[in-house]
Amino acid sequence: MRRSRNLRGGLSGLRLSHAKLSEAFNRAEEELRTDVGAKLMMTNALEILRQRIASDGYASKCFKELVTTGCDANELLWRLAVCSEDPDPDSTDELTGFDNRQLNAFVEQLHKSAKRIAEIGEAKVSNIFEVAGISDLWSLPVSMADFGTLLIFVGQLRWRTYWVIAKNRLIDYVFQVVGHYRDKQVAELIAAVTSNAGYTEHVHREWRRRNRSEVLPKKRHTASNPLSRKAEMIVQSVFKMCEWALFKKLQLIGPPRASASSPSGSVP
């Protein structure tokens, strides 16, 4: 008879660090940047974003100031594009097809089934199945437990999770190039691309101070290595979906009605 490993660890919560989420974001972004099939869509979307910024006199001024101080115009446009929408409503229920109550109930049932299969694996009947060549059955409890853990992880992801990472990357980029956060210019550009006039320098500075490392709720436990890697791959896929959706939406919205001079720099 085969003994299955303890299933409780497999059903504990997952938490990825800010660094791991950033790494997943980097990989997702690299995939999208090198996606030949998406190149035309991304080029069009960035051109539309450039026109939207150019049509806003003060945003255009802020863009030029950041470019003048060393920011690459194309890179700045990209980083603005990937955080060009406020996370509202903050939900990803459509990823799993369940609301939180339904998802928790399903995973609980999955856990019970996994435990029952593990109990059968400890019984004498397991020898009969093994003689019949059915030996992979006893790996099911672990696989089911891990699946439940990852399903809960996906269900707990929020649009805001992506947005915090994307926004922090924009802030990091400006800081690394300029040597200063330039809250006033960054806030004005975010306000312009998200069509949120209430996103002021003060709001942005407070957001930056609160969200520099906080991404996922702290109540989750650190994942074990095997599941952590799978969780990173899931996050990478979700982040790529988010970026794709934002570029697609920019393209559908189209350029602003009023034309204006373009900010310094060209779109790739």
PADO-126746 format. One record per residue (C-alpha): residue in three letters; chain; x, y negated, z negated. Coordinates in steps of 0.001 Angstrom, whole numbers, m for minus. Each point is the difference from the previous one (the first is absolute). Example, Ala and Ser with C-alpha at 12.3 -4.5 7.8 and 13.67 -1.06 7.14 Angstrom:
! residues 2
+------+-------+---------+---------+---------+
: resn : chain :      xx :      yy :      zz :
+------+-------+---------+---------+---------+
:  ALA :     A :   12300 :    4500 :   m7800 :
:  SER :     A :    1370 :   m3440 :     660 :
+------+-------+---------+---------+---------+
//
This chain:
! residues 268
+------+-------+---------+---------+---------+
: resn : chain :      xx :      yy :      zz :
+------+-------+---------+---------+---------+
:  MET :     A :       0 :       0 :       0 :
:  ARG :     A :    1164 :   m3502 :     802 :
:  ARG :     A :     m47 :   m2796 :   m2489 :
:  SER :     A :    m987 :   m3426 :    1264 :
:  ARG :     A :    1668 :   m3085 :   m1393 :
:  ASN :     A :   m1945 :   m2190 :   m2400 :
:  LEU :     A :   m2560 :   m1959 :    1983 :
:  ARG :     A :    m363 :   m2917 :   m2395 :
:  GLY :     A :    3144 :   m1693 :    1282 :
:  GLY :     A :   m1309 :     224 :    3544 :
:  LEU :     A :   m3171 :   m1827 :    m957 :
:  SER :     A :    1595 :   m2873 :   m1889 :
:  GLY :     A :    m177 :   m3504 :    1452 :
:  LEU :     A :    2542 :   m1310 :    2483 :
:  ARG :     A :    1809 :   m3289 :    m170 :
:  LEU :     A :    2536 :   m1325 :    2483 :
:  SER :     A :    2393 :   m2745 :    m988 :
:  HIS :     A :     101 :   m3358 :    1736 :
:  ALA :     A :    3283 :    1083 :    1622 :
:  LYS :     A :   m1524 :    3222 :    1367 :
:  LEU :     A :   m3010 :   m1880 :    1352 :
:  SER :     A :    2314 :   m2519 :    1661 :
:  GLU :     A :    1990 :    2826 :    1585 :
:  ALA :     A :   m3214 :    1542 :    1327 :
:  PHE :     A :   m1003 :   m3406 :    1369 :
:  ASN :     A :    3382 :    m346 :    1734 :
:  ARG :     A :    m368 :    3383 :    1688 :
:  ALA :     A :   m3580 :    m736 :    1059 :
:  GLU :     A :    1028 :   m3366 :    1423 :
:  GLU :     A :    2961 :    1492 :    1867 :
:  GLU :     A :   m2326 :    2545 :    1592 :
:  LEU :     A :   m2375 :   m2728 :    1127 :
:  ARG :     A :    2742 :   m2322 :    1279 :
:  THR :     A :    1402 :    2789 :    2172 :
:  ASP :     A :   m3399 :    1279 :    1173 :
:  VAL :     A :     129 :    m564 :    3759 :
:  GLY :     A :   m3749 :     545 :     314 :
:  ALA :     A :    m706 :   m2805 :   m2471 :
:  LYS :     A :    2529 :   m2513 :    1395 :
:  LEU :     A :   m2467 :   m1929 :    2185 :
:  MET :     A :   m2573 :    m227 :   m2790 :
:  MET :     A :    2597 :   m1236 :   m2482 :
:  THR :     A :    1433 :   m2535 :    2449 :
:  ASN :     A :   m3465 :   m1391 :     700 :
:  ALA :     A :    m876 :     m93 :   m3698 :
:  LEU :     A :    3199 :   m1856 :    m917 :
:  GLU :     A :    m590 :   m2521 :    2781 :
:  ILE :     A :   m3514 :    m607 :   m1305 :
:  LEU :     A :    1359 :    m459 :   m3516 :
:  ARG :     A :    2620 :   m2428 :    1302 :
:  GLN :     A :   m2757 :   m2036 :    1658 :
:  ARG :     A :   m2095 :      31 :   m3178 :
:  ILE :     A :    2917 :   m1372 :   m2009 :
:  ALA :     A :     775 :   m2574 :    2695 :
:  SER :     A :   m3598 :   m1219 :     m49 :
:  ASP :     A :     310 :    m819 :   m3710 :
:  GLY :     A :    2193 :   m3084 :    m239 :
:  TYR :     A :    1282 :     544 :   m3535 :
:  ALA :     A :     446 :    3769 :     408 :
:  SER :     A :    1950 :    m658 :    3188 :
:  LYS :     A :    2223 :   m2454 :   m1888 :
:  CYS :     A :     635 :    2579 :   m2741 :
:  PHE :     A :     811 :    2664 :    2573 :
:  LYS :     A :    2542 :   m2275 :    1689 :
:  GLU :     A :    1576 :    m881 :   m3343 :
:  LEU :     A :     565 :    3662 :    m844 :
:  VAL :     A :    1418 :     699 :    3458 :
:  THR :     A :    2293 :   m3017 :    m287 :
:  THR :     A :    1340 :    1295 :   m3324 :
:  GLY :     A :     939 :    3354 :    1549 :
:  CYS :     A :   m3108 :    2202 :     290 :
:  ASP :     A :    m357 :    1789 :    3307 :
:  ALA :     A :   m3229 :   m1180 :    1662 :
:  ASN :     A :    m939 :    3449 :    1291 :
:  GLU :     A :     702 :    1738 :   m3313 :
:  LEU :     A :   m1936 :   m2661 :   m1888 :
:  LEU :     A :   m2969 :     441 :    2334 :
:  TRP :     A :      70 :    3771 :    m502 :
:  ARG :     A :      77 :    m259 :   m3781 :
:  LEU :     A :   m2862 :   m2460 :      77 :
:  ALA :     A :   m1974 :    2261 :    2337 :
:  VAL :     A :     198 :    3021 :   m2295 :
:  CYS :     A :   m1535 :   m1932 :   m2898 :
:  SER :     A :   m2470 :   m2020 :    2081 :
:  GLU :     A :   m3133 :    1053 :   m1849 :
:  ASP :     A :   m1082 :    m239 :   m3627 :
:  PRO :     A :    m776 :    3399 :   m1622 :
:  ASP :     A :   m3734 :    m470 :    m397 :
:  PRO :     A :   m1843 :    2246 :    m531 :
:  ASP :     A :    2689 :    1985 :   m1762 :
:  SER :     A :    m974 :    3539 :     879 :
:  THR :     A :    1172 :    2955 :    2077 :
:  ASP :     A :   m2961 :    2350 :    m542 :
:  GLU :     A :    m149 :     627 :    3735 :
:  LEU :     A :    3379 :    1760 :    m162 :
:  THR :     A :   m1472 :    2929 :   m1959 :
:  GLY :     A :   m3704 :    m287 :     750 :
:  PHE :     A :    m738 :      65 :   m3755 :
:  ASP :     A :    m615 :   m2679 :   m2555 :
:  ASN :     A :    1976 :     320 :   m3259 :
:  ARG :     A :   m2683 :    2016 :   m1788 :
:  GLN :     A :    m388 :    2466 :    2875 :
:  LEU :     A :    3759 :     315 :     442 :
:  ASN :     A :     631 :     729 :   m3671 :
:  ALA :     A :   m2806 :    2572 :     m40 :
:  PHE :     A :    1405 :    1727 :    3086 :
:  VAL :     A :    3535 :     146 :   m1392 :
:  GLU :     A :   m1313 :    1316 :   m3319 :
:  GLN :     A :   m1766 :    2801 :    1871 :
:  LEU :     A :    3186 :     624 :    1959 :
:  HIS :     A :    1898 :     291 :   m3271 :
:  LYS :     A :   m2497 :    2503 :   m1380 :
:  SER :     A :     215 :    2120 :    3154 :
:  ALA :     A :    3807 :    m102 :     m82 :
:  LYS :     A :     m38 :    1142 :   m3634 :
:  ARG :     A :   m2395 :    2859 :     824 :
:  ILE :     A :    2198 :    1206 :    2872 :
:  ALA :     A :    3035 :    m129 :   m2296 :
:  GLU :     A :   m1871 :    2133 :   m2551 :
:  ILE :     A :    m808 :    2571 :    2697 :
:  GLY :     A :    3692 :      16 :     884 :
:  GLU :     A :     761 :    1087 :   m3557 :
:  ALA :     A :   m2506 :    2874 :     165 :
:  LYS :     A :     698 :    3544 :    1206 :
:  VAL :     A :   m2012 :    m593 :    3155 :
:  SER :     A :    2864 :   m2174 :    1248 :
:  ASN :     A :    2018 :    3181 :     631 :
:  ILE :     A :   m2739 :    1248 :    2338 :
:  PHE :     A :     157 :   m3197 :    2042 :
:  GLU :     A :    3788 :     158 :     181 :
:  VAL :     A :    m123 :    3585 :    1271 :
:  ALA :     A :   m2347 :   m1277 :    2715 :
:  GLY :     A :    2590 :   m2579 :     977 :
:  ILE :     A :   m1850 :   m2965 :   m1524 :
:  SER :     A :    2853 :   m1511 :   m1975 :
:  ASP :     A :    m333 :   m3684 :     864 :
:  LEU :     A :   m3305 :    m186 :   m1898 :
:  TRP :     A :    1810 :    m678 :   m3270 :
:  SER :     A :    1628 :   m3168 :    1304 :
:  LEU :     A :   m3460 :   m1489 :     505 :
:  PRO :     A :    m469 :   m1278 :   m3582 :
:  VAL :     A :    3149 :   m2114 :     204 :
:  SER :     A :    m857 :   m1254 :    3491 :
:  MET :     A :   m3538 :    m848 :   m1066 :
:  ALA :     A :    1222 :   m1801 :   m3107 :
:  ASP :     A :    2521 :   m2008 :    2017 :
:  PHE :     A :   m2638 :    m816 :    2596 :
:  GLY :     A :   m2307 :   m1276 :   m2728 :
:  THR :     A :    2764 :   m2180 :   m1427 :
:  LEU :     A :     787 :   m1529 :    3384 :
:  LEU :     A :   m3675 :    m472 :     797 :
:  ILE :     A :    m470 :   m1975 :   m3210 :
:  PHE :     A :    3133 :   m1969 :     871 :
:  VAL :     A :   m1438 :    m938 :    3405 :
:  GLY :     A :   m3327 :    m866 :   m1592 :
:  GLN :     A :    1742 :   m2381 :   m2404 :
:  LEU :     A :    1848 :   m1862 :    2733 :
:  ARG :     A :   m1411 :   m3432 :     652 :
:  TRP :     A :     338 :   m2545 :    2749 :
:  ARG :     A :    1578 :   m2219 :   m2638 :
:  THR :     A :    2786 :    2587 :    m460 :
:  TYR :     A :    1064 :    m572 :    3599 :
:  TRP :     A :    m492 :   m3747 :    m192 :
:  VAL :     A :    2151 :    m442 :   m3113 :
:  ILE :     A :    2894 :    1790 :    1703 :
:  ALA :     A :    m455 :   m1916 :    3273 :
:  LYS :     A :    m195 :   m3336 :   m1761 :
:  ASN :     A :    3014 :     732 :   m2180 :
:  ARG :     A :    1993 :     887 :    3112 :
:  LEU :     A :    m820 :   m3399 :    1483 :
:  ILE :     A :    1067 :   m1690 :   m3251 :
:  ASP :     A :    3190 :    2099 :    m171 :
:  TYR :     A :     903 :    m806 :    3590 :
:  VAL :     A :    m283 :   m3751 :    m497 :
:  PHE :     A :    1919 :     173 :   m3279 :
:  GLN :     A :    2806 :    2124 :    1445 :
:  VAL :     A :     454 :   m2295 :    3019 :
:  VAL :     A :    m587 :   m3395 :   m1589 :
:  GLY :     A :    1131 :     696 :   m3574 :
:  HIS :     A :   m3220 :   m1456 :   m1358 :
:  TYR :     A :   m3606 :    1201 :    m190 :
:  ARG :     A :   m1344 :   m3036 :    1889 :
:  ASP :     A :   m3404 :     532 :   m1602 :
:  LYS :     A :   m1539 :   m3052 :    1650 :
:  GLN :     A :     803 :    1053 :    3574 :
:  VAL :     A :    m766 :    3689 :    m544 :
:  ALA :     A :   m3310 :    m815 :   m1684 :
:  GLU :     A :   m1041 :   m2265 :    2854 :
:  LEU :     A :     820 :    2661 :    2591 :
:  ILE :     A :   m1851 :    2738 :   m1896 :
:  ALA :     A :   m2986 :   m2331 :    m369 :
:  ALA :     A :      60 :    m627 :    3756 :
:  VAL :     A :     270 :    3632 :    1113 :
:  THR :     A :   m2598 :    1245 :   m2512 :
:  SER :     A :   m2355 :   m2971 :     584 :
:  ASN :     A :      m5 :    m572 :   m3753 :
:  ALA :     A :     197 :   m3730 :    m705 :
:  GLY :     A :     m55 :     721 :   m3740 :
:  TYR :     A :    3374 :    1739 :     120 :
:  THR :     A :    2069 :   m2908 :   m1324 :
:  GLU :     A :    3617 :    m275 :   m1056 :
:  HIS :     A :   m1061 :     375 :   m3645 :
:  VAL :     A :   m2086 :    3106 :     755 :
:  HIS :     A :    2857 :    1524 :    1970 :
:  ARG :     A :    2598 :    m690 :   m2699 :
:  GLU :     A :   m2194 :    1582 :   m2656 :
:  TRP :     A :    m679 :    2989 :    2261 :
:  ARG :     A :    3720 :     445 :     605 :
:  ARG :     A :     776 :     m54 :   m3706 :
:  ARG :     A :   m2690 :    2586 :    m757 :
:  ASN :     A :     554 :    2337 :    2928 :
:  ARG :     A :    3707 :     276 :     637 :
:  SER :     A :      72 :    3612 :   m1240 :
:  GLU :     A :   m3557 :     929 :    m986 :
:  VAL :     A :   m1531 :    2063 :    2791 :
:  LEU :     A :   m1800 :    3020 :   m1398 :
:  PRO :     A :   m1680 :     348 :   m3427 :
:  LYS :     A :    2532 :     927 :   m2681 :
:  LYS :     A :   m2219 :    2723 :   m1454 :
:  ARG :     A :    1078 :    2477 :    2666 :
:  HIS :     A :    2800 :    2398 :    m789 :
:  THR :     A :    3193 :     315 :    1998 :
:  ALA :     A :    m373 :    2659 :    2664 :
:  SER :     A :    2082 :    3133 :     156 :
:  ASN :     A :    2460 :      11 :    2901 :
:  PRO :     A :   m1889 :    2264 :    2452 :
:  LEU :     A :   m3311 :   m1826 :    m410 :
:  SER :     A :    1708 :   m3367 :    m164 :
:  ARG :     A :    1482 :     553 :    3457 :
:  LYS :     A :   m3375 :    1016 :    1371 :
:  ALA :     A :   m1583 :   m3047 :   m1634 :
:  GLU :     A :    2622 :   m2220 :    1661 :
:  MET :     A :    m844 :    1510 :    3401 :
:  ILE :     A :   m3702 :    m631 :    m629 :
:  VAL :     A :     644 :   m3608 :    m986 :
:  GLN :     A :    2169 :    m481 :    3078 :
:  SER :     A :   m2831 :    1216 :    2211 :
:  VAL :     A :   m2556 :   m2219 :   m1770 :
:  PHE :     A :    2259 :   m3059 :     227 :
:  LYS :     A :     483 :     560 :    3717 :
:  MET :     A :   m3784 :     225 :     407 :
:  CYS :     A :    m361 :   m3306 :   m1875 :
:  GLU :     A :    2583 :   m1761 :    2170 :
:  TRP :     A :   m1575 :    1374 :    3171 :
:  ALA :     A :   m3424 :   m1209 :   m1140 :
:  LEU :     A :    1305 :   m3514 :    m680 :
:  PHE :     A :    1694 :    m311 :    3394 :
:  LYS :     A :   m3129 :    1344 :    1677 :
:  LYS :     A :   m2174 :   m2505 :   m1842 :
:  LEU :     A :    2289 :   m2904 :     928 :
:  GLN :     A :    m290 :     998 :    3631 :
:  LEU :     A :   m3801 :     207 :    m200 :
:  ILE :     A :    m319 :   m3380 :   m1743 :
:  GLY :     A :    1923 :   m1654 :    2791 :
:  PRO :     A :    1752 :   m3367 :     140 :
:  PRO :     A :   m1398 :   m3145 :   m1628 :
:  ARG :     A :   m2327 :   m2161 :    2052 :
:  ALA :     A :    2073 :   m3136 :    m382 :
:  SER :     A :    3406 :     112 :    1685 :
:  ALA :     A :    3086 :   m1534 :   m1540 :
:  SER :     A :    3740 :      26 :     366 :
:  SER :     A :    1710 :    3217 :   m1049 :
:  PRO :     A :    2347 :     363 :   m2964 :
:  SER :     A :    3634 :     505 :     655 :
:  GLY :     A :     948 :    3513 :    1117 :
:  SER :     A :   m1469 :    2535 :    2360 :
:  VAL :     A :   m1928 :    3184 :    m465 :
:  PRO :     A :    1735 :    3201 :    1090 :
+------+-------+---------+---------+---------+
//
